[in-house]
Amino acid sequence: MGMQTDVKSTYRTNDGDIFGGPARVRGILISPATTAGSLVIKDGGTGGTTVFQSSWPASSTPAPFNVVIPAEGLRCETSVYADVTDLTSITVFYG
């Protein structure tokens, strides 16, 4: 059986901390805006190491979608930080 941890979530509409300690990102729910947007997840705050980066094109009919993180998730050894650009919101699931 794989690693078992309690899963928590943080909702954000702008840049900021997801969790202030070590964690594994398990999944992300993204609500895009009508403009092009991007999301960067970092280990260690604004100047930390990028562990996830993606962008989305503009859409006149944006719809929320899930990003499934395979295996044990994205390991952030220091903290989990989100750089949110032109997205309506994100919910990051971590444990």
N, C-alpha and C positions, 0 to 999 in steps of 0.2 A: 504494500500500500504506500502511496506517495505521502509527502509531507502534509500534515494537517495543521492548520492555523485558523484562528478566528478571523473572519473577513469583516472589515469596516469600510466605510465610504466617506468621502468628502466631496461636497458640491462647491463649484467655483464658477464665477462669471468673469474673473479677471486673474492676473498673475498672483501667485502666492503659494504658501506652504500647503501641502496635502497632509503630511505627517512629519513631525519634528524629530523622528528617530529612524533607526534602521527598519526597513520594510521591503516587501515584495509587491509590486503592482500586479494585480491579478486580472484586471479588465478596466475598460474605460467606456463610458457612455457619453457620446458627443452629440450636442445639439448645434448644428452649424447655423450660420446667419445667411442672409441673401448675398453677402459679399464673400470673396475668397478669404479663407482663414487658415490658421495653422496651430499646432499644439506641439510643444516640446516638454518632455518630462526629464528632469535633471536630478542627479544624486548630489546633494550638497548645496542647495540654494541657487541663487541667480547666477553665480559663477561656477557652478558645479559641472560635473561630467554629464553629457547628454546620453540618456539611455533609451529614449524613444523620440522620434521626430516624424511628423507627417503634416501634409497640407491638403486642403480641399478647395475645389474651384467654386466660383460664385454660382448660385442657383436661385431661380425665381421661386422654386418650391422646395426649400430645404426640409429634410426629414431627419430625425434623430437616428443614430445607428450605434452599434456596439463594436468595440475593438476587443477581440478575444486574444489574450496573451497566452501562448502555449507553455506547456511544461510547468515549471515552478514559478513562473512570472519573471518580471524584471527586477533584479536585485538592486536596491539602493542601500548602500552600507552606512551612509551618514543621515540622510533625510530625503524626503520626496518633495520636489518642487515642480510646479506647473507654470509654464510660460504660455499664456492663452492669448492668441491674436485673432480678433474679429470672429469669435465664436459666440453663440448665445450663452452656452453653458457647457460644463463638463461635470461628470461625476466619476471619480476615480475610486476603484475598489482595490483595497490593499490588505495585507495581513503580515 
